[in-house]
Amino acid sequence: MNDSVLVLGSGAGALSCAVELSLAGRRVTLADLPRFAANVEAVAAAGAISLKCPWHGETRAPVAATSTDPATAIKGERLIVVSVPAFGHDTFARLLADNVEDGQQVLWVGEGGGALTLAAALRHRDVKVDIAETNSLPYGARVRGPALITASRKAGGTLVAGLPAGNGLVEVACQVWPWLSPAENVWETTLLNFNAIDHVPPILCNLGAIEGRTGSFLLWGEGASPAVSRMIERVDGELLALRGELGLANTAGYADYLVAQGFAPERKPTLHETLQSSSFAASTFACGPKALESRYLTEDVPYALVLMASIGDELGVPTPTIDSLIHLASIAADTDFAAQGRTLADLDLAGVGREGLLAAAAEGRW
């Protein structure tokens, strides 16, 4: 891996990536769009990112340079790490597609879908770029102040897939985060989206409490009753069916990954019991009339569930629970998530069928 790395983004995920890379001895440049200048300028003023976490304690990770001109920052950087919300994938994919050159590597760290979005954006250019993505962040992180984050490293359960499948960037990612595991292809990272599985059902099933209260709500403690847990399981089951139709060998489900990531000590007889024994049971969600503006709906429904339903349509695999959640979330938020969400058509992959989807993941071009 090169001595220098460009990290695009300035939220908790990007800052966490910058910290890990810096503490591993890499020269890190942090860049984001001008509208997030305050985040970038805070890092520039400090010359570092401060981290509080169980594995590093309290430490400062130096940042060599910052920029609010990511297009220029991309030039000449061998390795580019992108960690932005899913609703930022399109913006950064277009920016990267217009500026990357042969031999560069782009690793998306966070929810899956970024790699496919970039590959689709690159269709107008004849450049050879290795792309990869993770299915989630390798840690839970929160911004606590200017250039200050807290983070907790996951024990495992985070996958990384190359596009094209198996390219050298997968090994680079595993060098940075040794607890990552290689996935078969980007359909595995796209369809193993934990937030899509466990965010939407407990919100929609507890709308009265979430909208009507002030303060906070125990989303997976109080909110994940046995009935709600069964809904989470149904979403997971539909995604497992999509993974199976694509021939992916990994059959581990959501409950298995609660244990693999270190959130639950063991898998219990039911998902409800597993959730109640996990650290999620104490996790809170902010209540109030603006609760439905949370990314738990505005990101996970249009950019995850809508794409998954689209994949189901392409494969001829029913996704009735996912479809119902999209419909109900749209009513609750008074927003047509299905119309504004990401689909295979947006990736120029509608109508290619199962073999076309597998070929796209294997070759990285379509």
Secondary structure, DSSP 8 states (H G I E B T S, - for coil): --SEEEEE--SHHHHHHHHHHHHTT-EEEEE--GGGHHHHHHHHHHTEEEEEETTTEEEEEE--EEES-HHHHHTT-SEEEE---GGGHHHHHHHHHHH--TT-EEEE-SSTTHHHHHHHHGGGS----EEEEESS-SEEEEEEETTEEEEEE-SS-EEEEEESTT-HHHHHHHHHSTTEEE-SSHHHHHH--HHHHHTHHHHHTTHHHHHH-SSEEETTTTS--HHHHHHHHHHHHHHHHHHHHTT------HHHHHHHTTSSSS--SSHHHHHHTSGGGG-EEE-STTGGGSHHHHTTIIIIIHHHHHHHHHHT---HHHHHHHHHHHHHHTS-HHHHS--GGGGT-TT-HHHHHHHHHHHS--
